[in-house]
Amino acid sequence: MLGKRRVIKFGKSGNVILRMYLVFDIGGTKTRIGISSDGQALIETKIVPTPADFETGIQTIKQVADDLSHGQTIKKITGGIAGPLNQDKSMLIKSPHISSWIGKPLKERLENIFNATTFLENDAILAGLGEACFGVGKNYKIVAYLTISTGVGGAKIVEGKVDQNTQGFEPGHQIIKPDGIPCKCGGIGHLETLVGGSYIQQRYGLKAEEITDPAVWDEIVKFLAIGLHNTIVHWSPEVVILGGSVSQSIPLDKLLEDLTVLSTIFPRLPKVSKGSLGDQAGLLGALKLLR
Ligand SMILES: [Zn+2]
């Protein structure tokens, strides 16, 4: 979809200089990169595997951005990355899935390479913002977003803004099974170890989208329902949105059935829905934050 407005300048030679916005979403497995000319709509996007190595990651972002922008000047950059960030949001401080990126000056490197102001945020926060503002959450005031992908993340979005927080949101690392297996973050029995894509593959030998046995889904959904119940009683949302690749395969009817049994304190369940923006949720959330 082409943006409506473009910031157009004329260079000394008279050539038109378009000023572009770069947005990205670095997940545990895939990185999505997009370009916008007006900060409102994405012109073009590309998905590449997330490089395990930070330096390779920087080069990949640079290369894809150059391809997508056709060499036009990047004015501003906003992007998400999988894991909690440090206080000034310049780098990742913990990540079970892309450990080589921890403590590396991501913001500074991008600002130097592109000579453009850069904002970083947690990837689930941006995807939540995208779904809350442009996806199935757009008519709701209080949105609980959970992404179930390689790992599990989430965010509380209130009236189209990320709710106030001191260290982010990490509903994927709530304890569901105190005698469960270790989580890559160092904890035990976290929601992520029970419903996250990389753990599902370890446990069942299949990717989520390959699992057809209803008994396996019953087990996964049972734990997801406990996690969502906890999130609902803490965040009190009007709608719960499930994003991320694994959530596409989750049987929603069974999940609602389990949630209804667990929900004994509130008179009604919030609406529970799968996200509608797919891979673009994080990029659209990044555009929203950029504005
Ligand atoms: Zn954990």
Boltz pocket constraint, residues with backbone or C-beta under 6 A from the ligand:
constraints:
  - pocket:
      binder: B
      contacts: [[A, 172], [A, 173], [A, 183], [A, 184], [A, 185], [A, 186], [A, 187], [A, 190], [A, 192]]
      max_distance: 6.0
